[in-house]
Amino acid sequence: MDLQHLEGVASDLVNDSLAPSTKRVYAAGQRRYLEFCRAGNLNPFPLTEDQLCTFAAHLMEEGL
């Protein structure tokens, strides 16, 4: 069994199941998170619960 191959197939299935508009929204959120990490000199991965809460607070202060 080739787990790496199966992970690729699973990733393709998820990717193919998303509408283009959903992919754009997810990509925008990812960019926003990475910009937040860059501005705060934070390592974006692995995402911790504390970092997620801080990011959510940041978004709230931006009016989102």
Protein Blocks (a to p, Z undefined) as FASTA:
>chain_A
ZZklmmmmmmmmmmmmpcfklmmmmmmmmmmmmmmmmmnopafbdcdfklmmmmmmmmmm
noZZ
